[in-house]
Amino acid sequence: MPISAEFAETLALKALGWLVGNDELLPVFLGSTGASTDDLRDRATEPEFLASVLEFLMLDDSWVLAFCDANAVPYDQPAQARSILSGGADVHWT
């Protein structure tokens, strides 16, 4: 079943919160994207930024599994949410 844009945004915000709470992975995200800690707060309502969070998460299957398991989310939903937030376009955040 397809997810809604509202659900996609909520899921991406959960992913952002999960990422912020991950002391090992957060610096990798910040270094890879060039985002600052201020960007995490200031851009959290931007669909493009939220899509980049999900795109980063999907770089490693173990990250997807850990996020989904921690949030009781089906494993395919981060990819669905990223697609919705990016309007179906490829996201290039690097």
N, C-alpha and C positions, 0 to 999 in steps of 0.2 A: 504494500500500500504506500503510495507517495506521501511524503511529509509536507506540511505547510511551510510557508515562508516564516511564519511566527515560530513554529517549532524549530526550524533550521537555525534561527537567530538564538533561541533559548539554548539549543544544543551547543552552538558555538561559544556562547557565554560560559556554559559549564566547562567546555574544553579550555577556555582561557583561564578560568578559575583553577582548574586542575593543573594547568601548566604553571601558573603562578605559585601554586603550592608544591611544585616539584623542584627542589633546590638544585638538582643535578641537570635537569632539562631546561629550565628557564634561561640560564646563561647561554645555552646552545641556541635557543630560539632568538634571543636578543642579538647574539653575535651573527647569526645567519641572516636575519632580516634587517638588521640595522635599527631596529626599533629600540626605543628607550623605555625605561620603566614608566615615564610620564605618558608615553604613547599607549601603554596598556590600559590606562584609565581614560585618557582623552579620546582615543579612537575606538573604544569598545562598542560604540553604537554604529560604526561604519560597516556596512555589509562586506566591503572589500577587505577590510582589516580582519574581520571575523572569518572570512573565507581563507585568508592567509594563515590564520591560526590552525584551521582544520587541514589545510594543505600541508603545513609543517607536521602536524600530528600524523598524517598519513604517510610520511616519509619512512616510517619504520613500523612494521606490523606489531612489534611488541609494545609500542606506544599506543597504538589503536586498541589492542587487547587490554592493556592496563587501564586506559581511560574508560573504555566501554564496561569492563568488569567493575570498576569503581563506581560507575554511575548507572549500572543496570540498563545499558543501552545496547541494542542489537549492533553487531559489528559492521553492518552495511550503512548505518545511518550517518556517520561522519562524512562519508563520500556523498551521500544524497544531499546532506545539508550544505556541503561545500559547493556542489553544483547549483543549488538553488541560490545561495548567497552571491555567487559569481555570475548569475544569470546564464549559467550553462557554458560560460567561456572558460578557457584555461586561465589559471591564476599564475602570475609571474611575480613573486614577491622578493626575489633576490636581485 
